[in-house]
Amino acid sequence: MYETHYRMKAKPFTLVPDPLFLYLGEKHRTALSLLEYGLANGVAFIVIAGEPGTGKTTLLNRLLDETRHPWTIGVLSNTHTGFGGLLPWIGAAFDLQLAGMSETDAFQKFSRFLEQERGAGRRVLLIVDEAQNMGPAMLEELRLISNLNDGRRRSLQIVLSGQLGLRELLKSPGLVQLAQRIGVEYLLGSLSEEETIAYIAHRLEVAGRETSLFTTLAGRYVFRLSGGTPRLINQLCDHALVYGFASQAETITARIVLDAAAARDRHAMFPFKVAPESLEISVHEVEQERSEVHALPVRNLRSQEAIHPLAGNDGENPAALYDEAVALKKASQLKKAIILFDRLAERKSWAVKALAQKGLCLKAMGRYEDAFIAMREAAKLQPVTEEEGVAARYLLARTLESQGLCDEAREVYVALDQGQRKYRDVSVRLARLQNNDQDSVSVDGERVTRLGAFWRGCGQLFRGMQN
């Protein structure tokens, strides 16, 4: 939905625990190191606990993706005290048919399975997700199954992943022997404010975004609302991108974040850490954010290098800035030119020309949809002169026509024809549209394709606007 508008290859804030998107903050980096240590050293039980949405499953997926040792892996999820005997479910996790067998036969078959895997040089790893749902009896059964290790070589290792209640469950008096076998235990916490801002940037980078998108203030409000919980961050940022796309915003601001949070909070079953209506953006914060957006650098997220064209632009001359931007465009430094045109677009007297030039830059980059958006925005603004307004509306009509939106283009041409009957080729284009001759148009006596005529007109129009 919004991926094209924000120039991304994938959705950056999906709730799927994709290890490619894992951001290693301080806590997650420590947890990953401990998990790696536990697996490498043959620890019988590894426990990782944390609040819902802190990234436990994503962390485990990353661990399994990176391990170099040959593993046979089984995952046991949705456990509950009504499971009955645990061994048949464990067998199913490893594609072993143990259901219907006696407890002794099932135990022996699973033991032979472990011996076969050990003989083949493979370790067996059982991951129990949402392990807080297991009762003491099931955990004790799990401990007995772990006795299948021969004491010299450990072929079966068990990872228990669950919410905070798992730690309390493991402290039960009847689970002392299991607790003594836990070699690695870690409580995974939430991200800090600084990490939340970096987390957002990281996921945008992985999704293909090459420039900054969320303002610093927006990231701070994401942290306040989510408490640094990755799942809540993902939900909120995804909603904010939808809201930003709906309003055609180029940057996600704190106001967009709060509006998206308020809409989600009205219908969500799992609330944010702080109610959105309790937060209010101060005037000082608004001014700071506006300054950031006004001179927002294009930041290469991979190299962490920032590009600030015409650094130190306090009191800058807009005419000189425009000339510099046009020069950058002519030199094919289109990204830098767009930065300057965006800054000029903040000035009412330059907005129409700047947005139109931005549209031409985007077109030269092959981003035709974004070019259309910029030109449409230029046509909506109040022009400095009547001629500038007519030129912007004419360009919008040409854009609509090139996109095959002929009815919309006809409406703009009709308005132009009524007020500027001799303006360029408006009358000719309007007549041809009304006659449903949309395959080609006549420009200076030459028949060319609609798309070719459109971009020829763009060049003519903006050569005049540069003067």
Backbone hydrogen bonds, N-H to C=O, Kabsch-Sander energy under -0.5 kcal/mol:
donor,donor_aa,acceptor,acceptor_aa,energy
6,Y,2,Y,-2.3
7,R,4,T,-1.3
8,M,3,E,-2.7
9,K,207,A,-3.2
10,A,207,A,-1.1
14,T,11,K,-0.6
18,D,16,V,-2.7
21,F,18,D,-1.5
22,L,19,P,-1.2
24,L,22,L,-0.6
25,G,23,Y,-1.3
29,R,25,G,-2.7
30,T,26,E,-2.0
31,A,27,K,-2.5
32,L,28,H,-2.3
33,S,29,R,-2.1
34,L,30,T,-2.3
35,L,31,A,-2.4
36,E,32,L,-2.4
37,Y,33,S,-2.3
38,G,34,L,-2.7
39,L,35,L,-2.4
40,A,36,E,-2.4
41,N,37,Y,-1.8
42,G,39,L,-1.2
43,V,38,G,-2.5
45,F,181,R,-1.3
46,I,158,I,-2.5
47,V,184,V,-2.9
48,I,160,L,-2.6
49,A,186,Y,-2.4
50,G,162,G,-1.3
51,E,188,L,-0.6
54,T,51,E,-1.5
59,L,55,G,-2.1
60,L,56,K,-2.1
61,N,57,T,-2.4
62,R,58,T,-2.1
63,L,59,L,-2.2
64,L,60,L,-2.4
65,D,61,N,-1.9
66,E,62,R,-1.7
67,T,63,L,-1.4
72,T,123,R,-2.8
73,I,71,W,-0.5
74,G,125,L,-2.6
76,L,127,I,-3.3
77,S,75,V,-0.6
79,T,129,D,-0.7
83,F,80,H,-1.7
84,G,81,T,-0.5
89,W,86,L,-0.6
90,I,86,L,-2.0
91,G,87,L,-2.8
92,A,88,P,-2.1
93,A,89,W,-1.6
94,F,90,I,-0.9
94,F,91,G,-0.9
95,D,92,A,-1.6
96,L,91,G,-3.6
98,L,96,L,-1.1
101,M,98,L,-1.6
106,A,102,S,-2.8
107,F,103,E,-2.1
108,Q,104,T,-2.2
109,K,105,D,-2.5
110,F,106,A,-2.3
111,S,107,F,-2.0
112,R,108,Q,-2.3
113,F,109,K,-1.9
114,L,110,F,-2.1
115,E,111,S,-2.1
116,Q,112,R,-2.5
117,E,113,F,-2.2
118,R,114,L,-2.4
119,G,115,E,-2.4
120,A,116,Q,-1.5
121,G,118,R,-1.5
122,R,117,E,-3.0
123,R,70,P,-2.0
124,V,155,S,-3.5
125,L,72,T,-2.7
125,L,123,R,-0.5
126,L,157,Q,-2.8
127,I,74,G,-2.8
127,I,125,L,-0.6
128,V,126,L,-0.6
128,V,159,V,-3.1
129,D,76,L,-2.5
129,D,127,I,-0.7
131,A,128,V,-0.5
131,A,161,S,-2.8
133,N,130,E,-1.8
134,M,131,A,-1.7
139,L,135,G,-2.0
140,E,136,P,-2.2
141,E,137,A,-2.0
142,L,138,M,-2.1
143,R,139,L,-1.9
144,L,140,E,-2.0
145,I,141,E,-2.1
146,S,142,L,-1.7
147,N,143,R,-0.6
147,N,144,L,-1.1
148,L,145,I,-1.8
149,N,146,S,-1.6
150,D,153,R,-0.9
155,S,153,R,-0.8
157,Q,124,V,-2.5
157,Q,155,S,-0.5
158,I,44,A,-2.4
159,V,126,L,-2.7
160,L,46,I,-3.5
160,L,158,I,-0.5
161,S,128,V,-2.7
161,S,159,V,-0.6
162,G,48,I,-1.9
166,L,163,Q,-2.3
167,R,164,L,-1.0
168,E,164,L,-0.9
169,L,165,G,-2.2
170,L,166,L,-2.2
171,K,167,R,-0.6
171,K,168,E,-0.7
172,S,169,L,-1.7
175,L,172,S,-2.1
176,V,173,P,-0.8
179,A,175,L,-2.6
180,Q,176,V,-2.0
181,R,177,Q,-0.6
181,R,178,L,-1.6
182,I,179,A,-1.1
183,G,45,F,-2.0
183,G,181,R,-0.8
184,V,45,F,-1.2
186,Y,47,V,-2.0
188,L,49,A,-3.6
188,L,186,Y,-0.7
189,G,187,L,-0.6
191,L,228,G,-2.5
196,T,192,S,-2.4
197,I,193,E,-2.0
198,A,194,E,-2.0
199,Y,195,E,-2.9
200,I,196,T,-2.2
201,A,197,I,-1.9
202,H,198,A,-2.5
203,R,199,Y,-2.3
204,L,200,I,-1.9
205,E,201,A,-2.1
206,V,202,H,-2.4
207,A,203,R,-1.7
208,G,205,E,-1.6
209,R,204,L,-2.5
215,T,252,I,-2.3
219,G,215,T,-2.1
220,R,216,T,-1.9
221,Y,217,L,-2.2
222,V,218,A,-2.0
223,F,219,G,-1.9
224,R,220,R,-2.3
225,L,221,Y,-2.1
226,S,222,V,-2.4
227,G,223,F,-2.7
229,T,226,S,-1.2
231,R,53,G,-2.2
233,I,229,T,-2.4
234,N,230,P,-2.7
235,Q,231,R,-2.2
236,L,232,L,-2.6
237,C,233,I,-2.9
238,D,234,N,-2.3
239,H,235,Q,-2.0
240,A,236,L,-2.5
241,L,237,C,-2.2
242,V,238,D,-1.7
243,Y,239,H,-2.4
244,G,240,A,-2.9
245,F,241,L,-2.5
246,A,242,V,-2.3
247,S,243,Y,-1.6
248,Q,245,F,-1.3
249,A,244,G,-2.8
252,I,213,L,-2.4
253,T,251,T,-0.8
257,V,253,T,-2.0
258,L,254,A,-2.5
259,D,255,R,-2.4
260,A,256,I,-2.5
261,A,257,V,-2.4
262,A,258,L,-2.5
263,A,259,D,-1.9
264,R,260,A,-2.2
265,D,261,A,-2.7
266,R,262,A,-1.0
267,H,264,R,-1.4
268,A,264,R,-1.8
273,K,225,L,-2.5
274,V,225,L,-0.8
278,S,275,A,-1.9
279,L,276,P,-1.6
286,V,282,S,-2.2
287,E,283,V,-2.3
288,Q,284,H,-2.3
289,E,285,E,-2.6
290,R,286,V,-2.6
291,S,287,E,-2.0
292,E,288,Q,-1.9
293,V,289,E,-2.7
294,H,290,R,-2.5
295,A,291,S,-1.6
296,L,293,V,-1.3
298,V,307,I,-1.0
299,R,297,P,-0.8
300,N,298,V,-0.6
300,N,305,E,-2.2
301,L,210,E,-0.6
301,L,299,R,-1.0
304,Q,300,N,-2.2
305,E,300,N,-0.9
307,I,298,V,-1.3
308,H,306,A,-0.6
311,A,308,H,-0.8
316,E,313,N,-1.9
321,L,317,N,-2.5
322,Y,318,P,-2.7
323,D,319,A,-2.4
324,E,320,A,-2.4
325,A,321,L,-2.3
326,V,322,Y,-2.6
327,A,323,D,-2.2
328,L,324,E,-2.3
329,K,325,A,-2.3
330,K,326,V,-2.5
331,A,327,A,-1.7
332,S,329,K,-1.6
333,Q,328,L,-2.7
334,L,332,S,-1.3
337,A,333,Q,-2.0
338,I,334,L,-2.6
339,I,335,K,-1.6
340,L,336,K,-1.6
341,F,337,A,-2.6
342,D,338,I,-2.5
343,R,339,I,-1.8
344,L,340,L,-2.5
345,A,341,F,-2.0
346,E,343,R,-1.1
347,R,344,L,-2.1
348,K,346,E,-0.6
350,W,347,R,-1.7
351,A,347,R,-1.3
354,A,350,W,-2.6
355,L,351,A,-2.8
356,A,352,V,-2.0
357,Q,353,K,-2.4
358,K,354,A,-2.3
359,G,355,L,-2.2
360,L,356,A,-1.6
361,C,357,Q,-2.0
362,L,358,K,-2.6
363,K,359,G,-2.2
364,A,360,L,-2.2
365,M,361,C,-1.3
366,G,363,K,-1.7
367,R,362,L,-2.5
368,Y,366,G,-1.3
371,A,367,R,-2.1
372,F,368,Y,-2.3
373,I,369,E,-1.9
374,A,370,D,-2.3
375,M,371,A,-2.2
376,R,372,F,-2.5
377,E,373,I,-2.2
378,A,374,A,-2.0
379,A,375,M,-1.9
380,K,376,R,-1.1
381,L,377,E,-1.0
381,L,378,A,-0.5
389,G,385,T,-1.8
390,V,386,E,-2.5
391,A,387,E,-2.5
392,A,388,E,-2.1
393,R,389,G,-2.3
394,Y,390,V,-2.6
395,L,391,A,-2.3
396,L,392,A,-2.1
397,A,393,R,-2.4
398,R,394,Y,-2.4
399,T,395,L,-2.4
400,L,396,L,-2.9
401,E,397,A,-2.5
402,S,398,R,-2.2
403,Q,399,T,-1.5
404,G,401,E,-1.4
405,L,400,L,-2.5
406,C,404,G,-1.5
409,A,405,L,-2.2
410,R,406,C,-2.6
411,E,407,D,-1.7
412,V,408,E,-1.5
413,Y,409,A,-2.6
414,V,410,R,-2.6
415,A,411,E,-1.9
416,L,412,V,-2.2
417,D,413,Y,-2.9
418,Q,414,V,-1.8
419,G,415,A,-1.2
420,Q,416,L,-3.4
423,Y,420,Q,-2.2
424,R,422,K,-0.7
426,V,423,Y,-2.1
429,R,425,D,-2.6
430,L,426,V,-2.8
431,A,427,S,-2.3
432,R,428,V,-2.2
433,L,429,R,-2.4
434,Q,430,L,-2.4
435,N,431,A,-1.4
436,N,433,L,-1.6
437,D,432,R,-2.6
438,Q,436,N,-1.3
441,V,448,V,-2.1
443,V,441,V,-0.6
443,V,446,E,-3.1
446,E,443,V,-1.8
448,V,441,V,-2.0
448,V,446,E,-0.6
450,R,439,D,-0.6
453,A,449,T,-2.7
454,F,450,R,-2.4
455,W,451,L,-2.1
456,R,452,G,-1.9
457,G,453,A,-2.5
458,C,454,F,-2.1
459,G,455,W,-2.0
460,Q,456,R,-2.1
461,L,457,G,-2.9
462,F,458,C,-2.6
463,R,459,G,-1.5
464,G,460,Q,-1.3
465,M,461,L,-1.6
466,Q,462,F,-1.3
467,N,464,G,-0.9
